[in-house]
């Protein structure tokens, strides 16, 4: 169930990140960098999640500034996500495990700070500027943070299980 208040969103963000962080701390770099059957590594998934938090913050800032908001990014549409994610992995190919974890931590801190500094009204009173849908800022933040943390945790669990 999606968060509907600032305090729920803060708690959910912290809780889901904590679960992911516990898994990340238990991984050695070789395991994290190993490409799986889908040619994606745990590092790729962690770096991807870090990137999407920064995307959300850019969407929000652009909407607040009255700029055009590109979803998911300029030159891509939602039905281009596979291509976007593949292009993102290519851009992040030189990122090592410690770099991916550092980026995740940095962007998590920025996301959590954003949520904590944004009013309940601004998070949940109406649609996010520029989003062209009914999702609130809080719902977008949840999608970029806690929901992505959960899916990354699931990917890590599955990857580890398959490698045993």
N, C-alpha and C positions, 0 to 999 in steps of 0.2 A: 504494500500500500504506500502510495506516495506521501511524502511529508506535506503538511498543509500549514505549518507554522514555522517561524524562524527557529525556535528552540528545537523542534523536531528535526529540522534540516541540519542544524549544527550537530546535534547528537548523532544523527544518522551518518553524517559525513565523517565524524570522528570515529565512530564504531566501525564502519566499513573500511576506512583507511587503516585502522588498527589491525584488522584481520589481514588485510593485504600486506601490511608492513611486517607482521609476524612471519608470513610465508616468505617474503623477500629476504628477511634477515637469515632465514634458514638455508638459503640457496647459495651454492658456490658458483663462481663466475662461469666455470665450464658448463655446468648444467643450465645456467641461465642463457648462455650463448648458443647452445645446441639447437640446430634447426630441426624441427619436427617434420612429420609427413607432409604437412601443408606448407613447408619451406618457411615457417614462421617460428621464431624462438620466443622464449619467455621474455628476453630482453626486448624484442620487438613489441610485444604486447604491453609491457610496462612503459616503454617510450611512447607508444601510441596513446595510452591513457593520460600520460603527462601532457602530450600535445593537445588533446581534446579539452583539457581544462583551460589551456591558454586560448584555444579557439573560442570557447564560451565567453571568456572575459573580453575578447576582442569583439565578438558579436554584441555584447552588452554595451561596451564603450561606443561602438559605431552607432548603435541605435540611440543611445543617449545624446550623441553629437548630431543626430539627424542625418547621418551618412547612410548610404545604401549598405545593407547587411547581406553579405554573401553566405548562403548556406549550402553546403558546409564551408566552402571557400570559393574565392573568385575563380571562375573557369570550371566549376564543378556544380552539379545538381545532386540532390539526394539520391537519385537513381545511378549516380556515378561513384557511389561510396567504395565499391571494390577497387576501382581505378585510383581514387583518391588515396585509399589506405595503402595500395601498392606503391604509389608515388611517394607517400610519406615514408614507407619502409626504405625506399631507395635513398631518400634525403637523409635518413637517420642511419644508414648502413655503417658509417664510420663511428657511430656512438658505441662505446663499450658498456659493460654492465654497470660499472660504478657511475658512469655518466648518465645512464638511463635512470638509475635510482636517484641520483642527485637532482635530475630534472623533475622526476616525479615528486620528490620532497619539496622542491622549490615551488612548483606549481600548486601542490596541495596547500602549502602555507599561504600562497596568494589567494586561492579559492576560499579557504577557511576565513582568512582576513576579510575578503570581500563579503562573505555571508554575514560575518559578525558585525561588520560596519554598515550594512545595508538595513534599512528599517523593515519591519514586518510589512508595512503597507507597500513599500517598493518591491518587496519580494513576492507578495501574494495578492495584491489588490487588483491586478489586471494583467493583460498580456504584455510580454516584453516588447519594447519599441523595436520596430523593424523586423520582427519575427514572422509577421503575416500569418499568425495562427493564434489560438487561444491560450497557449502555454504561458504561465507566469514566469517571471525571472527565477523564482525558487524552483520551479519544475525543470527549467533549463539547467540550473546549477546542479540539481540532483542527477539529471541525465549525464552531465559532464563529470560529475564526481562520484558519489556513492554507487550509482548504477554501474558505472565503468569499473569501480573498485571490485564490486561483486563479480562481474564477468571476468576480470583479470584473475581474481582468486580461483574461480572455477577453472579457468584455463590452466593455471599453475597446478592445481590438484590433479586435473586430468592428465597433464603432461608428465607429472611425476609418477602417477599410477601406471601409465603406459610404458614408462622407461624401466619399470621394475620387472 
